[in-house]
Amino acid sequence: MQIARVVGDVVSTVKQPALSGHKLLVLQPVRPDRTPIGRALVAVDAAGAGAGEHVFFVRGREASYPFLPAETPVDACVIGIVDHWDVEAS
């Protein structure tokens, strides 16, 4: 799992039927100190997240697990909304 901030959403009126009814979010992965890392990506939302929230997400085959037994073609999925996190200084 990784932590990201929701920086936007994607509106698509034409998409694969298995994605119908699922919200698509633009995520910016962040480091533990909340600075951005890597490139933004699109993920399917399974947690009800919104813009500006920090979320945790999974990539790869596990991204489709929240939609089982449906075979949803996703490679990134928001699976939780972060209330807060703490990191000890090293």
C-alpha positions as CSV (number, residue, x, y, z in Angstrom):
1,M,0.0,0.0,0.0
2,Q,1.0,3.6,-0.6
3,I,-0.2,6.9,0.7
4,A,-1.4,9.6,-1.8
5,R,-3.3,12.8,-1.9
6,V,-6.4,13.1,-4.1
7,V,-5.6,16.0,-6.5
8,G,-8.5,15.6,-8.9
9,D,-11.0,13.4,-10.5
10,V,-11.7,11.9,-14.0
11,V,-15.0,12.2,-15.7
12,S,-15.6,9.6,-18.4
13,T,-19.0,9.0,-20.0
14,V,-17.7,6.2,-22.2
15,K,-15.8,3.4,-20.4
16,Q,-15.7,-0.4,-19.9
17,P,-19.1,-1.5,-18.5
18,A,-17.4,-3.0,-15.4
19,L,-16.3,0.5,-14.4
20,S,-19.8,1.9,-14.6
21,G,-20.8,3.6,-11.3
22,H,-17.2,3.7,-10.0
23,K,-15.5,7.1,-9.4
24,L,-12.1,7.7,-10.8
25,L,-9.6,9.8,-8.9
26,V,-6.3,11.4,-9.7
27,L,-3.8,10.6,-7.0
28,Q,-0.4,12.1,-6.2
29,P,1.7,9.7,-4.2
30,V,3.4,11.3,-1.2
31,R,6.4,10.5,1.0
32,P,5.9,10.0,4.8
33,D,6.7,13.7,5.2
34,R,3.8,14.5,2.8
35,T,6.0,15.7,-0.1
36,P,5.0,14.5,-3.5
37,I,6.9,11.5,-5.0
38,G,6.6,10.1,-8.5
39,R,4.0,10.8,-11.1
40,A,0.3,11.2,-10.6
41,L,-2.0,8.3,-11.5
42,V,-5.6,7.4,-11.9
43,A,-7.2,5.0,-9.4
44,V,-10.7,3.7,-8.9
45,D,-12.3,4.7,-5.7
46,A,-13.6,2.0,-3.4
47,A,-13.6,4.2,-0.2
48,G,-15.6,7.3,-1.0
49,A,-12.7,9.7,-1.0
50,G,-12.7,13.2,-2.3
51,A,-10.4,16.0,-3.5
52,G,-7.7,17.1,-0.9
53,E,-8.0,13.9,1.2
54,H,-5.1,11.6,1.9
55,V,-5.8,8.0,1.0
56,F,-4.0,4.7,0.8
57,F,-4.2,2.7,-2.3
58,V,-3.0,-0.6,-3.8
59,R,-1.7,-1.3,-7.3
60,G,-1.6,-4.4,-9.4
61,R,-3.9,-7.4,-9.2
62,E,-4.9,-6.5,-5.7
63,A,-6.6,-3.3,-7.0
64,S,-9.4,-5.4,-8.4
65,Y,-10.1,-7.3,-5.2
66,P,-12.7,-4.8,-3.7
67,F,-14.9,-5.5,-6.7
68,L,-14.8,-9.3,-6.7
69,P,-16.5,-11.4,-7.9
70,A,-16.8,-8.9,-10.7
71,E,-13.7,-8.8,-13.0
72,T,-13.1,-5.1,-13.0
73,P,-10.1,-4.0,-15.2
74,V,-8.2,-1.8,-12.7
75,D,-4.6,-1.5,-11.7
76,A,-4.9,1.1,-8.9
77,C,-7.6,1.3,-6.3
78,V,-8.2,3.6,-3.3
79,I,-9.0,1.3,-0.4
80,G,-9.0,3.7,2.6
81,I,-9.1,7.3,3.7
82,V,-6.3,8.4,6.0
83,D,-7.4,10.3,9.2
84,H,-3.9,11.1,10.2
85,W,-0.4,9.5,10.4
86,D,2.7,10.0,12.4
87,V,6.3,9.3,11.5
88,E,9.1,9.3,14.1
89,A,12.1,11.4,13.2
90,S,15.2,9.3,12.4
